[in-house]
Amino acid sequence: MYDCKRQNTIKPFTGHLHALLVLAFAFVLIVPVYPNADHIRVSEAARRGHRYPRASQFSTVKFNRGFHVLWGPQHENIWNDQSGITIWLDRNSGSGFKSLRPYKSGYFSAAIKLQAGYTAGVNTAFYLSNNEAHPDYHDEIDIEFLGTIPGEPYTLQTNIYVRAGNGGRGRIITGREQQIHLWFDPTKDFHHYSILWTPLKIEFFVDDIPIRRYPKTNPWTFPGRPMWLYGSIWDASSWATDNGKYKVDYNYQPFVAQYRGFVLP
Protein backbone atom coordinates (compact mmCIF):
# COMPACT_ATOMS: atom_id res chain seq x y z
CA MET A 1 0.00 0.00 0.00
CA TYR A 2 1.20 3.52 -0.75
CA ASP A 3 2.82 5.22 2.29
CA CYS A 4 2.04 8.97 2.41
CA LYS A 5 4.95 9.56 4.81
CA ARG A 6 7.44 8.70 2.05
CA GLN A 7 5.75 10.80 -0.63
CA ASN A 8 8.55 13.35 -0.89
CA THR A 9 11.26 10.70 -1.27
CA ILE A 10 9.69 9.01 -4.34
CA LYS A 11 11.29 9.87 -7.64
CA PRO A 12 8.98 11.58 -10.22
CA PHE A 13 9.05 8.61 -12.62
CA THR A 14 8.04 6.22 -9.86
CA GLY A 15 5.21 8.55 -8.91
CA HIS A 16 3.90 8.60 -12.48
CA LEU A 17 4.09 4.82 -12.69
CA HIS A 18 2.21 4.49 -9.41
CA ALA A 19 -0.51 6.83 -10.69
CA LEU A 20 -0.90 4.79 -13.85
CA LEU A 21 -1.22 1.60 -11.83
CA VAL A 22 -3.88 3.18 -9.61
CA LEU A 23 -5.85 4.32 -12.67
CA ALA A 24 -5.61 0.88 -14.24
CA PHE A 25 -6.84 -0.76 -11.03
CA ALA A 26 -9.75 1.66 -10.82
CA PHE A 27 -10.64 0.93 -14.46
CA VAL A 28 -10.80 -2.79 -13.70
CA LEU A 29 -13.11 -2.13 -10.77
CA ILE A 30 -15.43 0.17 -12.72
CA VAL A 31 -15.63 -1.49 -16.12
CA PRO A 32 -17.32 -4.93 -16.16
CA VAL A 33 -15.14 -7.46 -17.92
CA TYR A 34 -16.65 -10.79 -18.82
CA PRO A 35 -14.51 -13.90 -18.58
CA ASN A 36 -13.32 -15.43 -21.81
CA ALA A 37 -15.77 -18.30 -21.60
CA ASP A 38 -18.88 -19.65 -23.26
CA HIS A 39 -21.24 -18.48 -20.56
CA ILE A 40 -21.78 -16.01 -17.74
CA ARG A 41 -22.57 -17.35 -14.29
CA VAL A 42 -26.11 -16.52 -13.23
CA SER A 43 -25.03 -15.15 -9.86
CA GLU A 44 -22.36 -13.00 -11.49
CA ALA A 45 -24.75 -11.60 -14.07
CA ALA A 46 -27.41 -10.86 -11.46
CA ARG A 47 -24.85 -9.19 -9.17
CA ARG A 48 -23.57 -6.98 -11.95
CA GLY A 49 -27.09 -5.99 -12.88
CA HIS A 50 -26.69 -6.49 -16.63
CA ARG A 51 -30.19 -6.49 -18.09
CA TYR A 52 -29.88 -5.91 -21.82
CA PRO A 53 -31.69 -6.14 -24.08
CA ARG A 54 -35.04 -6.04 -22.27
CA ALA A 55 -37.89 -8.16 -23.59
CA SER A 56 -40.30 -5.37 -22.65
CA GLN A 57 -38.69 -2.93 -25.07
CA PHE A 58 -39.88 -4.96 -28.06
CA SER A 59 -43.36 -5.20 -29.52
CA THR A 60 -44.97 -8.61 -29.20
CA VAL A 61 -46.33 -10.61 -32.13
CA LYS A 62 -49.72 -12.29 -32.31
CA PHE A 63 -49.41 -16.02 -32.70
CA ASN A 64 -51.12 -16.16 -36.10
CA ARG A 65 -48.88 -13.38 -37.43
CA GLY A 66 -45.69 -15.17 -36.56
CA PHE A 67 -46.35 -18.91 -36.21
CA HIS A 68 -48.38 -21.92 -37.22
CA VAL A 69 -48.98 -25.25 -35.51
CA LEU A 70 -46.48 -27.77 -36.87
CA TRP A 71 -47.60 -31.02 -35.26
CA GLY A 72 -50.05 -32.32 -32.66
CA PRO A 73 -52.93 -29.98 -33.56
CA GLN A 74 -55.21 -31.87 -31.16
CA HIS A 75 -52.80 -31.01 -28.35
CA GLU A 76 -52.74 -27.24 -28.65
CA ASN A 77 -55.04 -24.35 -27.90
CA ILE A 78 -54.36 -20.98 -29.50
CA TRP A 79 -55.74 -18.26 -27.25
CA ASN A 80 -58.77 -16.36 -28.54
CA ASP A 81 -56.91 -13.06 -28.78
CA GLN A 82 -53.91 -14.77 -30.49
CA SER A 83 -51.60 -13.54 -27.72
CA GLY A 84 -50.42 -17.02 -26.78
CA ILE A 85 -50.72 -20.77 -27.08
CA THR A 86 -51.11 -23.70 -24.71
CA ILE A 87 -49.60 -27.03 -25.76
CA TRP A 88 -49.59 -30.34 -23.94
CA LEU A 89 -48.24 -33.86 -23.92
CA ASP A 90 -50.22 -37.00 -23.13
CA ARG A 91 -49.79 -40.66 -23.97
CA ASN A 92 -51.07 -40.02 -27.51
CA SER A 93 -48.89 -37.11 -28.61
CA GLY A 94 -47.10 -33.91 -27.83
CA SER A 95 -47.30 -30.72 -29.87
CA GLY A 96 -45.15 -28.11 -31.55
CA PHE A 97 -45.32 -24.84 -33.46
CA LYS A 98 -43.03 -23.09 -35.92
CA SER A 99 -42.40 -19.56 -37.18
CA LEU A 100 -43.83 -18.65 -40.56
CA ARG A 101 -40.44 -17.72 -41.96
CA PRO A 102 -36.74 -18.30 -41.22
CA TYR A 103 -34.32 -15.79 -39.73
CA LYS A 104 -30.58 -15.35 -40.04
CA SER A 105 -30.13 -13.37 -36.82
CA GLY A 106 -32.12 -11.38 -34.30
CA TYR A 107 -33.69 -11.25 -30.86
CA PHE A 108 -36.21 -13.99 -30.05
CA SER A 109 -38.25 -14.14 -26.87
CA ALA A 110 -41.31 -15.65 -25.23
CA ALA A 111 -42.86 -15.69 -21.78
CA ILE A 112 -43.33 -19.32 -20.72
CA LYS A 113 -45.04 -20.99 -17.78
CA LEU A 114 -44.31 -24.63 -16.97
CA GLN A 115 -46.30 -27.32 -15.21
CA ALA A 116 -45.78 -28.10 -11.55
CA GLY A 117 -45.64 -31.54 -9.95
CA TYR A 118 -44.27 -34.69 -11.54
CA THR A 119 -42.92 -33.79 -14.99
CA ALA A 120 -39.95 -36.16 -15.27
CA GLY A 121 -39.00 -37.02 -18.84
CA VAL A 122 -40.91 -34.08 -20.33
CA ASN A 123 -39.01 -31.71 -22.60
CA THR A 124 -40.48 -28.23 -23.10
CA ALA A 125 -38.51 -26.28 -25.68
CA PHE A 126 -38.09 -22.87 -27.29
CA TYR A 127 -35.46 -22.99 -30.00
CA LEU A 128 -34.09 -22.09 -33.43
CA SER A 129 -33.37 -24.81 -35.97
CA ASN A 130 -33.02 -25.55 -39.67
CA ASN A 131 -33.47 -29.28 -39.18
CA GLU A 132 -36.25 -29.53 -41.76
CA ALA A 133 -34.19 -27.73 -44.39
CA HIS A 134 -30.97 -29.63 -43.57
CA PRO A 135 -32.02 -32.88 -41.86
CA ASP A 136 -28.56 -34.47 -41.80
CA TYR A 137 -26.50 -31.33 -41.44
CA HIS A 138 -28.45 -28.84 -39.36
CA ASP A 139 -27.90 -26.06 -36.83
CA GLU A 140 -29.73 -25.36 -33.57
CA ILE A 141 -29.86 -22.78 -30.79
CA ASP A 142 -31.96 -24.25 -27.97
CA ILE A 143 -33.57 -23.39 -24.67
CA GLU A 144 -34.97 -26.58 -23.13
CA PHE A 145 -36.73 -27.18 -19.82
CA LEU A 146 -36.11 -30.67 -18.52
CA GLY A 147 -38.91 -32.04 -16.38
CA THR A 148 -38.39 -33.13 -12.80
CA ILE A 149 -39.79 -34.99 -9.82
CA PRO A 150 -41.57 -33.25 -6.91
CA GLY A 151 -39.16 -31.45 -4.62
CA GLU A 152 -36.47 -31.06 -7.28
CA PRO A 153 -36.03 -27.99 -9.52
CA TYR A 154 -36.45 -27.84 -13.26
CA THR A 155 -33.22 -27.85 -15.26
CA LEU A 156 -32.82 -25.25 -17.99
CA GLN A 157 -30.52 -26.51 -20.74
CA THR A 158 -29.04 -24.41 -23.52
CA ASN A 159 -27.63 -26.03 -26.64
CA ILE A 160 -25.72 -24.76 -29.65
CA TYR A 161 -25.34 -27.24 -32.49
CA VAL A 162 -23.54 -26.58 -35.74
CA ARG A 163 -23.71 -28.99 -38.70
CA ALA A 164 -25.29 -31.68 -36.52
CA GLY A 165 -26.52 -35.02 -37.85
CA ASN A 166 -29.70 -36.86 -36.92
CA GLY A 167 -29.86 -40.46 -35.80
CA GLY A 168 -26.13 -40.98 -36.21
CA ARG A 169 -26.10 -39.69 -39.76
CA GLY A 170 -24.14 -36.70 -40.92
CA ARG A 171 -21.56 -35.24 -38.55
CA ILE A 172 -21.34 -32.82 -35.67
CA ILE A 173 -18.76 -30.07 -35.88
CA THR A 174 -19.82 -28.79 -32.48
CA GLY A 175 -22.58 -29.50 -30.00
CA ARG A 176 -22.30 -27.58 -26.77
CA GLU A 177 -24.78 -28.14 -23.93
CA GLN A 178 -24.90 -26.32 -20.61
CA GLN A 179 -27.39 -26.63 -17.75
CA ILE A 180 -28.47 -24.42 -14.87
CA HIS A 181 -31.10 -24.43 -12.13
CA LEU A 182 -33.26 -21.33 -12.12
CA TRP A 183 -33.35 -18.99 -9.12
CA PHE A 184 -37.18 -19.04 -9.10
CA ASP A 185 -40.02 -21.52 -9.57
CA PRO A 186 -40.92 -21.44 -13.31
CA THR A 187 -44.30 -23.05 -12.60
CA LYS A 188 -45.66 -20.17 -10.49
CA ASP A 189 -45.82 -17.52 -13.20
CA PHE A 190 -44.66 -16.54 -16.68
CA HIS A 191 -40.99 -15.65 -17.14
CA HIS A 192 -39.19 -14.34 -20.21
CA TYR A 193 -36.70 -16.57 -21.98
CA SER A 194 -34.74 -15.01 -24.83
CA ILE A 195 -32.07 -15.69 -27.44
CA LEU A 196 -29.95 -12.97 -29.01
CA TRP A 197 -28.24 -14.21 -32.17
CA THR A 198 -25.93 -11.82 -33.98
CA PRO A 199 -23.16 -12.41 -36.53
CA LEU A 200 -20.63 -12.25 -33.68
CA LYS A 201 -22.24 -13.92 -30.66
CA ILE A 202 -25.16 -15.83 -29.18
CA GLU A 203 -26.53 -14.87 -25.77
CA PHE A 204 -29.25 -16.49 -23.69
CA PHE A 205 -31.36 -14.49 -21.22
CA VAL A 206 -33.80 -15.29 -18.43
CA ASP A 207 -35.91 -12.30 -17.41
CA ASP A 208 -33.36 -10.09 -19.19
CA ILE A 209 -30.45 -11.50 -17.18
CA PRO A 210 -27.74 -13.10 -19.36
CA ILE A 211 -27.06 -16.71 -18.41
CA ARG A 212 -24.75 -17.73 -21.24
CA ARG A 213 -22.63 -16.12 -23.94
CA TYR A 214 -21.19 -17.95 -26.94
CA PRO A 215 -18.85 -15.78 -29.05
CA LYS A 216 -17.96 -16.48 -32.64
CA THR A 217 -14.35 -17.60 -32.69
CA ASN A 218 -14.47 -19.66 -35.85
CA PRO A 219 -17.03 -19.59 -38.71
CA TRP A 220 -17.11 -23.40 -38.70
CA THR A 221 -18.29 -23.55 -35.08
CA PHE A 222 -20.91 -20.82 -35.28
CA PRO A 223 -24.36 -21.09 -36.89
CA GLY A 224 -24.76 -18.83 -39.89
CA ARG A 225 -27.53 -20.37 -41.96
CA PRO A 226 -31.18 -19.25 -41.65
CA MET A 227 -33.27 -20.95 -38.96
CA TRP A 228 -36.92 -21.08 -37.93
CA LEU A 229 -38.16 -20.51 -34.39
CA TYR A 230 -39.99 -23.39 -32.69
CA GLY A 231 -41.80 -24.27 -29.49
CA SER A 232 -42.63 -27.83 -28.48
CA ILE A 233 -43.40 -30.31 -25.72
CA TRP A 234 -42.48 -33.98 -26.10
CA ASP A 235 -41.46 -37.19 -24.37
CA ALA A 236 -37.70 -37.28 -23.77
CA SER A 237 -37.76 -40.06 -21.18
CA SER A 238 -34.56 -41.65 -22.45
CA TRP A 239 -32.37 -38.76 -21.23
CA ALA A 240 -34.17 -35.67 -19.92
CA THR A 241 -34.36 -36.31 -16.16
CA ASP A 242 -31.31 -37.62 -14.31
CA ASN A 243 -29.98 -39.14 -17.54
CA GLY A 244 -33.16 -41.13 -18.08
CA LYS A 245 -33.51 -42.50 -14.56
CA TYR A 246 -36.99 -40.99 -14.24
CA LYS A 247 -39.43 -41.46 -17.13
CA VAL A 248 -42.64 -39.75 -18.17
CA ASP A 249 -45.46 -41.12 -16.03
CA TYR A 250 -48.70 -40.69 -17.95
CA ASN A 251 -50.71 -41.14 -14.77
CA TYR A 252 -49.95 -37.41 -14.35
CA GLN A 253 -51.03 -36.40 -17.86
CA PRO A 254 -51.59 -33.99 -19.47
CA PHE A 255 -48.30 -32.11 -19.18
CA VAL A 256 -48.98 -28.51 -20.11
CA ALA A 257 -46.84 -25.56 -21.22
CA GLN A 258 -48.04 -22.03 -21.93
CA TYR A 259 -46.33 -19.52 -24.24
CA ARG A 260 -47.14 -15.83 -24.72
CA GLY A 261 -45.43 -12.48 -25.35
CA PHE A 262 -43.67 -13.59 -28.53
CA VAL A 263 -40.91 -11.36 -29.85
CA LEU A 264 -39.51 -11.84 -33.34
CA PRO A 265 -37.00 -9.78 -35.35
N, C-alpha and C positions, 0 to 999 in steps of 0.2 A: 504494500500500500504506500502511496505517496506520503512522504514526511514533510510537513510544512516548515518544520524547524530547519531543514537543510535547503530550503528553496534558493537562498542566495549563493550556495556553493555549487549549484548545478550549472554546467556549461550550457550556453544557448542552444547548441545543436541537440543536446540531450533533452532539453526542455521542449523543443519542437517535436522531437520524436515521441515524447511522452504525451503531448497534446494530441498528436495523430492517433496514438493508440487508444486514448480515451474516447475520441470521436468515433473510431471504428467500433469500439465496444458498445457505445451508445447506439450506433446504427444497428448492430445486431439485436440489441434489446428492443428497438422500436419497430424495425421492419420485420414482418413475419416471413420466415424462410421455411419452405416446405422441404422435408427430407427427399432425397433422390430415391424415391421408391414408388411402387405401383399404387399405393393407397395412402390415405391419411387416417390416422387413428381417430375413432369417433370422439373419444374424450378430448383429444388434442384440438380437433376441429371445433367442438362445442366450447372449449375454454377460450379459444382465440376469437370466437364470435363471428367466424366467416359465414355469411349467409347470402351467397350470390350464386347464380341469379335467383330471384324469388319467384316461386310459382304464381304468386298473386299478381305479379306485374304483367302477366300475359293474359290475353283473352282466351276464354275456354271455347271449345268446339262442340256443337251438338253431335250426338252419336251418329245420326244419319248423314251428317255433312262430312264426317271424317272416316267412318268405318262401315263395315258390313259384317254380318255373322258368317263365319267361315265353316264351322262344323257344330254339330249338336244343337240344331235350332229348337228342339223340344226341351232343351235344358238352358234356356236363356229367357230373360224378360227385359226388353228395352223399356225404359221408363216412359211414361206418357208424354212428358215434356222433352224427351230426347236428351236429357242432361246426363244420363247414366245408363248402366246396364247391370243386371244381376245374372250371374251364371252359376251353375252348380254341377256337381258330380254325384251320380248314384251308380248303382251296380250296372245300369244299362249304358251309360255314356257320361262323358264330360262335355265341355263346350269351349269354343274359342271364337274370337273375332279378329279382324284384320283391317288395317288402314286401306283406304280406297286407292292410294297411290304410294309409290316408293319415295324415299328421301335419301339424299347423299350426305346430309349433315343436319344439325339443328338441335333444338331443345324440345324434349318430349317428357310429358308429365301426366300423372293421373293421381287422384285421391282414391285410395283403396281401403276397404274395411274387410277384415278376415273373420272367419268363423272361430268361435271359442269352443272349448271342450276337446274331445278326442278327434284329432285331425291327422294322425300319423299316416304317412305314405302319400298324402295329398300334396300336389304341387300346384301352387297358384302363381301365375307368371305375368310379367309385363316386359316385353322385349322387342328388339329389332332383329330381323333375320331376312336373308334372301334364299332360304332353304328351298322354296318352291321354284325359284329361278335357276338355282345351282344346287341340285339335290346331293351331288357327291363332292361338292367343292365350295361349301357355303360359309358365310360369315354370320356371327351373332354378337349382340350386346344384350345381356340378360339381367333382369332383376327377378329372382325367384324366391318365393316364400315356401319353406319346407315345413310341412305339418308336424305336429308334435303330440305328446301325450299329456293329460292333465297334470298341472304342476310344473311343467317344463316350458321354457319360452320357445316361440317360433325362431327359426333360423332364417336370416335373410342371406341369400347367396347371390353374388354377382359373378357373371361369366363374360369373358371376351374370347370369342373363337374366330380364327382367321383361316380360311381355306380348309374347313373341317369336313371330314367324310361322315357318311351315315352308315350304320350297320357294319362297320369295318371296311367299308369301301372308301375310295379316295385316300386322302392323307390329311394330317393335321399339322400345319406349320406352327401354330400356337393355340393353346387352350388353357386359359388362366382363370381358375376359380378361387374366390375368396368368400369367407363366411363371417357374419357377425351376429350377435344377439342385440336386438333393439333395446333402447333405454326406456321403452314404454310398452304398454299392452296394445298390439295392433288390432285387437278384436273389440276394443271399447268404443272406438270412434274412427273416422276417416283420417288418414295421414297422407301427405304428398310424397310420392316417390318419383324421382326424375332422373333423366339421362341427358347429359350435354355431350354432344358428339361434334367435334370440330375437326378440321384437317390436321390439327396438331395434338389433340388430346381427347380423352374420354373421361368424363367425371360423373360419378353417381351421387345423388343427393337424397336425403331423407328429411322432410320438412325444412328444406333449404340448407341443411347442414351437409357439407361434403363428407362422404364416407370412404370414397376411393377415387384415386386419380391414376390414369394410365396414359403416359405421354407417348407420343410417336417418336420412336428412336430408330426405326427401320421400316421402310414402306412394305416390307414382306411380312411384318408382324403387326400390322395395323389395318383395320378394315377400311376400304376405300370405295367399295362398290355399293350401289344403291340398295337400301333395305326397306322393308315394310315394317310397320309397328303392329304388334300383336298383343292380345291378352288371352289367357286360357286357364282352365282348371282341369287336371287330369290325374290319373292314378300312376304314381311313381313309386309304388311299394318296394320295388327291387333295390332302391338306393336312398330314397329321400330322407328317411328318419332313422338316425343311428345306423347308417350304412345298410338299411334294409332289415334291421332287427324287428322293427315295428311296422306292420302292414296296414293298409286301409281296412277298416272294419265297417262293413256296410250296415251293421246294426245301428250305426250312428248317422246314416244318410238322411237327407242330402247334405253335402258339404257345399257351402255357399260362399261366394265372393262377390263383393259389390264394387263397381268402378264408377267414378264420376269426375267432373272437373278436368276433362281432357284438354291437353295443350299440345298443339302440333306446330311445326315451323310454318 
